[in-house]
Amino acid sequence: MRSLRASSIPFLAVFLLGIASTASAQCTKKIAEIPAAPELLGFRLGMTKDEIKTHVPQSEFGRTDHFGVSKTTINPYFDPKIDKTKFDGVRSISLDLLDQKLTSLWIGYDENFKAKNVDQFVKLITQSLQLPASWSSWRSRGQQMRCDDFQLIVTMVAGGPSLRILDVAAEETVAVRRQQKEEQDSMAETADGKAEATEEPEPIIADKKSKTYYLGACRPEKEIAAADKMVFKTTDEAEKAGFKLAKNCH
């Protein structure tokens, strides 16, 4: 028994060491700690719309939607008004803002970029952003890393690498706002349905003496005597009681 316990100690130490090394490899970096790496082209999560326009005067934003989201795409590769030397090797840049602040940055590099595949780009961006080597697979061929309050995704698009940096808390905020809107719309539809269901149909007035009934705005020429006046809920009810629709109601 002693020899078994003694032999298990080195194994346990190695196992615990493995857990410790795995934990230490996790990314605990925060958005505020992301360095101004050249691959980010001067953009950073949290910058305002005015700061983006100062950085790229050609930026044009669409309207802000009901959830506080606005977007724009910058195309250095195609737009002749943009100084391409400022965005060398970049095909397109997509920016998402929440409440006027940048929360998602997507950069698509062209096929001439120095990193030719996902593995090369992951190695490059890991060094530039001073990240741990804790990447995992993303969909079919991409790589992703989740840090304290942001996520990075690397994929290949149109022959070049692409990088997306995403503010996780902002995405959750948008999701909550969408759910709240759906719940409000659902409650409004339910309330409208109940209101329609509680509306009582207009009563059908009938004359017992003439055995006729009247609908809507159609009324008898003379007031029906109280002793001869009857009220039905539906035309079917009136018809079954032997009453016919008055001629002036046809």
N, C-alpha and C positions, 0 to 999 in steps of 0.2 A: 504494500500500500504506500509506504514511504517513497519507494523508487518511482511509483506512478505519479505521485504529487510533485516530486522533485523534477521529473521530466516535463511536467506540464507547465512549470514556471516559465522557462524560456519561451514556450509557445505563447503563453498568455501575455508576456511582455511584448512580443512581436506584434500580437493582435492589437493590444492597446496602442502601441506606437503607430500602427497603421491607421487606427481611428483618429488619433491625434493629428497625423499628417494630413488625413482627408479633411478634417475640420479646419485645419490651418489654411488649406487651399481654397476654401470658400471665399467668395468675394464679399467683403463687408464695406467696400468703398461707397460713399454717398455722392449724390449729384454735385454737391458743392466742392467735392474733392477731385472731380474729373479735370485733369490738366488740359491746357490749351494746346493740344497736339496738332501738328500741321494737317493731319488727315481730317480734322473737323472743320478746316477752312474758315476759322474765325467764328463759327457758330457755337452756342452753348445752351443747354437746357435752362430755361428760366429767363432768357433775354426777352425784352419787350418787343412789341411790334415796331415801335419807333426805332429801337436799336437795330432791328433787322433792316429797316428801310435806310438807315444811315449806313449800314454795312453794304447793302445791295440796293441802291436807289431805284433800280428797275422792278423791285418787288411789288406785286399787285395782289392784294388779298380779296377773296370773295367775301360775301356777307357772313356775318356771325350768325350761326343757327340758334335754335331755341335752347340748346344745351351749353352755349357759350363757346362753341368751337368755330374757328375760322382756319382756312388753309390757303397755301399758295405753293406753286412750283416754279423753281428757277431753272432755266435751261441754258447754261453756259455753252453747251455744245452746239445749240441751234440759234440762240438769240445774238444777233450781231451787235446789239447795243451793250452787251456785257463784256467786260475786259477778260478775255480768256486766259491771260497770263496769271490772273488772280485765282483761277480755278483750273489749273493745268491738270489734265487727265480726268476731268469730271464731266460726265454726260448730263446728269440731272440732279436736282436737289428738291426734296419735298419737305415742307414745314407744316406742322399742325400746331395750332395755338389753342389754349384753353384760358378764357378770361384774359385775353391779350398777352399771354406769356407762352413762350415756346415749350411744348411738352413732348414733341416727337420730331426727331431729325433723321431723315433718310437721305443718304448720299449714294448715288450710283456712279461708279467710276467707269471709264471706257476701257476698251480692250488693250490699250497701250499703257495702262497703269502698271507700275513696277511689280505689284503682286498679281500673279496670273491665275490663281485659284484660291479656293476657300482656305486651305491650310496655310498658304503663304500669307494671306491677308490676316488670318487669325494671329499668326506669329507676330506680324508687324504691329497690329493694333494692340496686342497684349503688352508689347514693349512701350509703345507710345503712350498708352493710357495707364501704364504701370499697374496692370491687372494680374491677378493670380492665374495659373493655368487650370482653370476650373470650367472649361467649355464643355458643352454637351451637344449631342446631335439635335438638329432642328429640321423637322419634316424629312425630306428625302436626302438632301445633300448639304444642307446648311449647318451652321453651328450657332449656339446661343449661350449666353451667360446671364444669370440673375444675380445682381448685387443688392445692396441694402434697399435702395429705393428707385433703382432703374434697371433696365434690361437691355442687353445688346444682342443683335441678330446679324449674322453675316451670311450672305447667299451670293450666288452668281446670277447676274442679269445681263442679257445681251452681250455675252462674252467678257464682261468685266465684273469685278467684285462689287458688292453693295454692303453698306453698313446702316443699320437703324439703331438709334439710341432712343429709348422710350421711358418717360416718366411714369412709373407704375401707379403711383397715387393718383395722378391726373386721369389715367385710363379708368381707374376705379370710380372716380368722381363722375365721369361721363356716364359710366354704366349705371350708377345709382340714379343720376338725373333721368336717364332714359326709362328706367324701371318706374320711377315716381310718375313720369308723364304717362306711361302706359296704365298705371293704376288709376290715375286721375281720369283718363279718358274712359276706362272701363267703368268707373263709378258714375261718371256723367251719363254714359249709355244706359246703365242700369236704372238711374234716376229717371231718365227720359222714358224708359220702358214702363216703369211703374206709374209714371204720370199718365201715360197713354192708357194703361190698363185700368186706372182708377176713374177715367173720364166716363161718366154715365151717358148713354145715348139719350137724345132728346125724346121725351115721352110722346106717344101717338094719341092724339085726341080723337074721340069717336062720338057719333050721335046715335043714341040708342033708338030714337024714333025713326030716323031715315036709314039706319043700319049702314052708315058710311063712316070712314075715318079719314083723317087729314095728316099730311106729312110736312115737316119743315115749315117753310114760310106760307104754305098753302093753308088757308083757314076758311071756315064757313062765312058766308055773307052776313048772317045774323048770329049773335051770341047764342050758344047752345044752353038751353035751360039746365040748371043744376041737376034736376031730377033725371034728365036725359043724357047727361055727360058721362062718358066713360074714358078711362085711360089704359092704354096697352103699352107694354115695353117694346114689342116688336111687331112688324107687319104680319109675320107668320101667326103670331098670337091673335091678332085682330081677325085675320082671314079664317082661322079655325073657329072663331066665335061667331062666324056668319056675317062679318062686316066686309064691305067692299070699299075700295079707294074712291073718294069723291071724284065726280067727273071733272071739276075744275082743277084737280091736282094732276091730271094726266098730261 
